[in-house]
Amino acid sequence: MMNEQSFRREENTSALLNIDHDGLQAYKARRDRMKKIQELETDINIIKQDMSEIKTMLEKILNRG
């Protein structure tokens, strides 16, 4: 949760800066976890597709015999 203490003004430009380092670290950790989950979902979908192709090939082989 952001509050007024999480911000300060930069002296030269008067830009408002977020100085909540813990919040930034938490955000980065969440972002990295979500990226890893997405990568794993992609890997699972590829494996499912590969398994489906293998199943189709095996069915063709069995039907020939």
C-alpha positions in Angstrom: 0.0 0.0 0.0 1.5 3.3 -1.0 1.4 6.3 1.2 2.9 9.8 1.3 6.1 8.5 2.8 6.7 6.3 -0.2 7.4 9.4 -2.4 9.7 12.4 -2.5 10.4 15.2 -4.9 13.6 15.2 -7.0 15.3 18.6 -6.3 16.3 19.6 -9.8 13.3 18.6 -11.8 10.6 18.4 -9.1 9.7 14.9 -10.4 7.7 12.8 -7.9 9.8 9.7 -7.1 8.6 6.4 -5.5 11.2 5.5 -2.9 9.4 2.3 -1.6 12.2 -0.1 -2.2 10.4 -3.0 -0.4 7.4 -2.5 -2.6 9.6 -2.5 -5.7 11.3 -5.8 -4.6 7.8 -7.3 -4.0 6.6 -6.2 -7.4 9.7 -7.7 -9.1 9.3 -11.0 -7.2 5.6 -11.2 -8.2 6.5 -10.4 -11.8 9.2 -13.0 -11.9 6.8 -15.6 -10.4 4.2 -14.8 -13.0 6.7 -15.0 -15.8 7.8 -18.5 -14.6 4.2 -19.6 -14.4 3.6 -18.5 -17.9 6.7 -20.3 -19.1 5.6 -23.5 -17.3 2.1 -23.2 -18.9 3.7 -22.9 -22.3 5.9 -25.9 -21.7 2.9 -28.0 -20.5 0.9 -27.0 -23.6 3.8 -28.0 -25.8 4.1 -31.4 -24.0 0.4 -31.9 -24.4 0.6 -31.3 -28.1 3.6 -33.6 -28.5 1.7 -36.3 -26.6 -1.3 -35.9 -28.8 0.9 -36.3 -31.9 2.6 -39.4 -30.5 -0.8 -40.9 -29.7 -2.0 -40.2 -33.3 1.2 -41.8 -34.7 0.8 -44.9 -32.4 -2.9 -45.3 -33.5 -1.8 -45.2 -37.1 0.9 -47.8 -36.5 -1.6 -50.1 -34.6 -4.2 -49.7 -37.3 -1.8 -50.9 -40.0 -1.0 -54.1 -38.3 
